[in-house]
Structures are given as C-alpha cells and as structure tokens.
C-alpha cells in the first residue's frame, strides 16, 4: 500500500511539475523578432583574397627566429608592458573590469602589440558573470544543471591547481560572480532560452564582430609583436625568461579571426530557431539514456528512432522551428557568411604556415602541421568548394558521388529543423527489441530448457532464449523534401544514409556540414 | 735607361735576390703549394646548365623559381627500347622493379610512369579512376602484346610512349641530398649506385631491352663521369709531356722538371679555386690541360736554348727572364681578356687560366733556378745527342716559302679577321658529349621515336588566364621547331569531357590533389607547360625565345625557362664573347708588342707592321678555318681565339728580345728553332685532348693543335717575308 501511495505522490508531483513547466514556457518571450545584426567586419572575397595570399606567400619566406634569446623584450611597447604589469596584479573582478574598460576606452591610441591583445580581450566584457547569469536556465533541468555545475566546479578546481595566481582567480571570479551594473542593479540573469538567444544576439555577437573588425584593421607585417606568457602565469613565472616569449605574426592574427568567425557562425545558428523547451528536451533525452527523472526505467538504450520520437512530441512543436522565417533566413545567412569567412581566413593561415620555416617560438609552428600537409590541403579545398555552392563530393572508398549544396541549405533553411530527423514509422516499437536463440533440439540452455519447450510448453519463459536485437530502432528513412536543399539530387529519403556515409568517406566534408548531427 | 730597361733591372734584381736564398725560395713555393693543395678536396664541381648561368641573373632566378614552384627538379628519364612490341611480362618486370625502387630507394621523390596514368570513368553514381593502360602485372595481361595507342590519344602522347609499343619511358625525380655534395645539391654517388643497379637489372633480367639514361640527372651523371676522366687526362698529359721532353730534349730530367712546376701550378690553381669558392665547371674542367699547353712554352724556350748552348746554363734564366715574362704576360692577357666578357663562366675560366699562367712563370723563373741551385746535378736537363727534333726543326726553319705563296697567305690572313663576325654558332647541352656517347645516342633515339630532342618549360604568370595562355601554347605548337606542347588545360579537358559540370568540378578538384597537377599549376597561381622541341638548335632556339618574349610582353605574362633555354641564352652571347675577348686580347697584345718594339729599338713602322700582321695572322687563319670548315662555336671553343692571340704574341716577343740592337730576322734565326720545337711538342701534347670525354674539349684540342702549328708558321714565315 505504501508503495502505491508513494507512486501516486510521485506521479502527482510530476504532473504538477510539467504543468508548471508548460505554463512558464508558454509565458516566455518569443525570440522570433530577434533580427540578425548588420555585418560590421570586412568581408573577404576572391578579389580581396588574392593580394592577401600573395602577402602571405611573401611573409612565409622570412627567416625563423633560431633562439628565444633573439626575441627582444625591449621591443614590447611601454603601454603593453604597463598594462601587463597592472593586469597580473589584479586582485578582484573589479580590477579586471577596470582593465577591460581601459582597453576598450583607449584602444584606438594603443600601439600595435597592445591593440592585438586588446582586440581579443575586450569581448570578455560580454562574459562577465556569465556563470551567475546562466544559473536560472541551467537549473531548470537536473541533467543540464548537473552537467554544467560539474563542469564549472571542475574548471575552477583546475584553475586553482594549474594557475594558482591572484590575477587568474580575479579573472575567474570575473566570469563566475554576480556584479553590480552601471545602473546600480545586480546584473540580470538568463532565465529562458529566449533570454539566452537575446544575450547572444545583443551582447556576444556584437562584441565578437567588433573583435574581428579590430583584428582585421591591425597589420603586423615586420613589426615586433611579442606575447608574454607572464600574462597567464603571473609575475613569478619565467624568472629566467626561458620560453617566456612568443612571436606573433599576421598568420596568428588570421588564425584568431578564423576562430572568431567560426564561433560567430555557431552563435548565429543558435539564434536562428526557437529554442523553447530545449532544456526539457535534454531532460527527455536524458531519460532515454537513464539519466534524470524519478521513475526507474529499464535501460533500453537511446536509438535513433527513440530520440527522434522524443523530439517529435507535441510539446516540442515549437522547438527548432522558425516563427519569423525572414529573420531565420537572415541569421542563417549571417551564420554562413561567418562560416565562409572562417574558411577563407584558414586558407590564409594555411598558405602561410605550410611554407614557413620551422619556428619554435612562433605561435603557429609549421613543423607541427607539415606532416599532415596533404590531408589539410585536401580538407581545406573541399571545405572551400562546398562553401562556393552546389558541389559534388566523392567517397574515397566506394567512388560514389554526392551532390551537396551547403549555401543552398543556408539560403533556404528548413522552417522546422526537426524535419531533418528520421521518419519514425508508426509501428516501429512493435518490432521486437530482442532476438531469440533457436537452439538445436538436443541442446539446452543453462536453465535446462530446450527451444522445443518454448513451443510446446506455455510456462517456459521466453526470456530464457532472448538476447538483444541491436538492429532495433535504426533510422531507415528521412523526409526527402527537408533534405532537398542540402542534397538536391537524392532520389529517395532512404538515401540519406548513403549520403551520410559518402560524407564520412570524403575528406572532412562531414565536419563542414555537421551532417552527422542530423542523425 | 728607358722604361723597359728599368723594368728589366727590377726583374733582374728580384731574380738575383731570390737566387741568394734558394732554400727559402724553394721552401716558400713548396709550402705555398701544399697550403693551397690542402683546399683541393673542398673544390666544387658544377655540371648542369643551372650552374653555368650567372647567379642572380633573370635566367637563374627563373630556373630556381621553376624548381621551387613545380616538382620538376632532379629529373631522370629512363627509356626502354624493345626490338618487338612489349609484352605484359616484360612490362611487369620493369614496372615491379621501378615500384620497388620507389619504395626502397629513399632518394627517389617520385616516379612518373605511363602505367600510372589514369582516366576518370563514371558508372551510374560511381566515379573512379582506372588505369589508362591495363596493368601489365595482372595475370590476364601477362601475355598480352601492348601498344600504347590509348596514351597516343591522350595529352601524354609523344612524351613517354609511342603508338608502336616498342618504346616507353619513365621519369624519376630525386630528392636533393641533405647537406649536398661537392657537385651541388645532389650527390652523384647516389645516381651512380642507382645506375649500377639499373644496369645490373637490365643485363640480368631483360638483356634484349636497350635503355637510355637521360634527362637532367642523366646529363649530370655522365658529366661527372667526364670530370673524373678529365682528371685521368691531366695525368696522361703529364706522362705524355715527360715522354715528349725525352724525345725533344733527350732526357727524362727535362720532363720531370716541367712536371714538377706543372704539378705545383696545378695544386695552387685548384687550391685557390677551392679557397675562393670558384667551382670547376664544364668549361674549366680542362683548365689544367689548356694552361699547361699555353704556359709550358717558357720551359721549352729555356730547354731549346740549353740544347743549343749546353755550356751557357748559368745565364739561361737571366737571358729569358724578361722575354718570358712578356710571353707569359701576353698569354695572361689572352686569358685575362675573357674576364671582360659578360658571361661569368667564361670570366671565371679566363681569370683562373691567367692566374695559372702567372704562377707557372713564377715557378719557372724563381722556383726552378732555386731548385737547381739546391740540386746542381739537374742544372743540365737536356742532351743534344739524344734530342730528336732539333735537327728537324733547324732544317724547317731554314726553308723559305715561295713569295707567290706567302703574299696571298698574308693578305688572306688580313681579310680573314672580318670572318669573325660570320662564324656559326651551334651548341646544345648534350653536345658536350661525343656523337657516339650513350647520352647523345639516346637523345637521337628519342628524337627518332617521339619526334623530340629537347624540352623546355613555359611559365604563365596567371593560370586562370586560359585564353591567353592557350593562345601562346598554340603559337608554340605551330612553330616548326616545336614537336609537341603539353597543354595543362588539355589534360583537364581530357579528364572532364563528356561529364556534367558538377562532376567536372569534382574531377578537377581531385586532380588538383595529385602530384601531376602540381607539375602544371603552382600554389602561387602560375601555370607550367612543358614544350618539346624537335631539335636543340641554338640558332633556331634564340629566334624562338625572341618570339616568345614578344608574345609574352617581355616576360610580364609568361616566359620560357629550363636548362635548354638558359643554355640558349648563354649560347646567344657567344658571338659577343668571342668578338669582345678577341678584340680586347688583340688590343692589349698589340700594345705590348708595340711597347717592346719601341723600347728595344725596333720601333720602325715596318717592324711594327710586320710583327703585328704576322702575330695576328695565325688567329686570323684559324678564324678562316672555322668559317671554311663550318666549325661551329660553342661556349668552350669561343674562348679559343683570345687564347691563341695570347700565345701568338709569345714568339714575336722572343724574336724581338733575341734581336736586340739587331734585325728582328736575327731573332727569328736564334729563337725560330724554339718556336718550331714548341709547335711540335704542343701539337703532339694537344693530342691528349682527343681522348677527352667531352666533345668540346676534343674540338678544343684539335683547334689548339692546328692553331699552334698555324700560329708558329705565321710567326716565322710571314714575318720573315714582311721584314724582308
């Protein structure tokens, strides 16, 4: 009896919880009116790339620094060293905030080395107190809460072990702690997916775009820009100066730009679709794999169809769906632009790096990548061609061709990303999750039962002969229409599997299209 | 005391000072010789055309860029000839051996074989790249008789195969040797070992197959062989000179003394070259031979005089000190005039030859007397009783040539000078080898089978400027000199024709990952096309280069490069080098002769006219011979004229000094025997050149031998006539 009551209480709680969740989600603001910001960085085209590639080739011919004793720290500007000294003496998040504000305010008057540092440091402003701000959203579901909390705690512990410095702790606190804003209020928290998307759109993306623009404006050329590792490890590190400094060149600048573009591409994608109930979905998906939820469930694994089925529940009707298609298209276009710009900047980095002499004291040392030169070159060329428009790729294993149109996909993105999920057949669960071992007549199982007993003896337990059917729950067909923009020449929804295989057998293309996610 | 007398006094004072310290002088020269010889192992040898081109010149920069931007460097072509069309089994044996080499020989960077050629094929949704010709090692192809008709219809036709199927070639690229070698960036020992293995493989496995070892590395290999043989030739010349001295002067002592000075000169010469980083190249490979022939005459003048005046040995060196200085000086000027030309390789040769001549004079007039003081038994190194040529030379000298013959000859000599502007230039890298040399024979076989003899490279600055680039390639293809143009765009069309646009792009992309693509298109945006020429005729090539320069807007949009082009560019400068060096040489030698004539009391117009005309008669007649017999000039033989002028003045100087305060005719009588002796010995010694590995050196030997005879004839009989 007690057991029954217990179950009832739990069920009631779950019901109430869900109702509450639905009601709170329903009141959350929609993000459909979030518009993609205008592009504030310079766009590289074939025309503008040509001279940059030539410059990269010229720079690659320069001689390498043979010894770190040849790096001349006196070439660091006074402003840079002065900032460094203040920064590594920071004791509190406010000290860090003051230095970040200093960087932002005086940026245009800084010498080259400090500008290079500042351009990449200023965006941290958008992340002040990010952990505190994310707490309400993270706490919504146990699975996300637990994972994020563990990650943050682990990170904080590791920082204490590996960089036990006051300025490192100050920087960490800058990211972890709440703070009082200019209008004397505690910084607002991110309570919903919509808040998160708004935060990304209004704070992170502008900061990152600005960082890209600033890096684009910097021309290092033959100037000495030196990175001082004490900025990370503090003023008690590198007392003998050995391995303290690194040479920074334009190639590193392009690498930084490529990285920021790549981050922006993902952030824009994040803002293109409605993410309401994402945390709930994660919880539901968690249940599938035996995490979260109160009711113990037999572990059955989370097959493709299991996961697709969860996502296609009615309650997730608006998740991953556009509510303003024009805005979605703009976000996706911006995402693609950043993806493409990232690839173009990687090309600049690669062309220079592969031809550079080995240089131990460069940030990008060619000796670390040259062994993979052919792979990198091929991967990059495929990435570039996929960015250009409709293209064919080929399985290096079977020789099968696949036509892919990544720009087409970004130009006409699906209105509902869930349409990309595999089709869940109505009766798929009826197919048995188990197979049965049909023993020969004279062979008995450990319970001394023969297979004939199963046929003739109703009391025989079927489980005595069963083992798991690992083929159960596989995706077999997809919605062809949803994939038509991405794979325009596929004949059947069943061919998505083949397309995915060809992508995986083609150099790096799967990474570019992130198609494996769609499974 | 006039200027000459003051100079004589100065030289004499130097000589006497050295005579007072014979031990010190001998020790000084020996130590110096040892010091320089110490550097000889560090001597660099440059064989290939890229090393003949002036460093930092446009041609050199283009060659270097070609090697940097396109994987074409250190290329060896192996060609296989079968009496009948190849069968699968034979091809399989070759193919397997080559693949094994590619896997196990770490010096090989790539192999291009007709068996590696592929062509895209689309079958439903599949795209794959089967071999263009069936792999010979497949069981079903082992007994198959092969023809290469499929390659004949492809963009690789005429390069490595012919339709008939009895001939095919492969290209093997080698890595540079880490650390390089004395011979440049590559160590020839690697190639020698490879060739040895290759020859053994063919000899033991496929004895009926004939092979050719060609290309840049083939040339390098045989060039190094030639250099090694030239070293043997140097030894042979020394031995021959010892033998000839025994005949001419009656003793071995004479030959040994000459050898001593020559060996010391050679040690200092090559040691100094090594010390100052001056390499041995195909031109100065014969430096020792040429300098020896040119400078040994001082010793011969001394020896003939000693032969004539055996009791006069105490004053021997004093008597010849100044005349021989001037004979050496004219020789130095002859060689030195080459330093005023525009080609570094010729400047280098001229400088070191002049240095060698100067050093030999110092050895003969300072080291040798001191040495003889220390070893008095060697003071008389001639024996008239045993000398063979003496009476013969005397008889010849007394002969008078009839006036009707000598006058036209003099006039002919005067006018022949103008033929200098009409000499034929014919040169090609492979022509340094004799006609029957395997390299040259191989080139001719390739020409017979594939219709090309030489290849060069065209670089187009913008690979995307297809219309312009193809227009130039078409113009080249239409040129009668060109047999075949490998058009990179044609390869792309060949790969993509009949396929839909997207598949074409896919194929081109996958092609761009191949080594073959990198041969044609650089990451810097340039296009490389290989052009195959029917013949390696420099005259035609220079015209073609001029045309290409016009088409390419003087190198702005495209330019030709490669060994053949660089060589042609050198060869095109040959007439200028010849004329410049000849006239510089004539000018300086004339000035010296006039100075000596004036200072010795022979400054009458008649004497000056007679001396100058007779001195220049020899070289002029040689120019006539060049012209009449169609002897073509190359970068080696073009140095000949100035060398000859330098030598020519020598006899005149000896005659003038021998005839001080007398008629020059007296000097001819006194020193004429020496001149004839020298002519005979040098003529015979020059025969060593005929055994040279290099064709140009053989020609040079023949020319030297002929030139010496004619020059001595001119120095004696026309002079006699003109003075009378």
Interface residues (C-beta under 8 A of the other chain):
Chain A: X57 X351 X374 X377 X378 X381 X382 X385 X390 X391 X392 X393 X394 X398 X399 X400 X401 X403
Chain B: X122 X125 X126 X127 X128 X502 X503 X505 X506 X509 X510 X512 X513 X523 X524
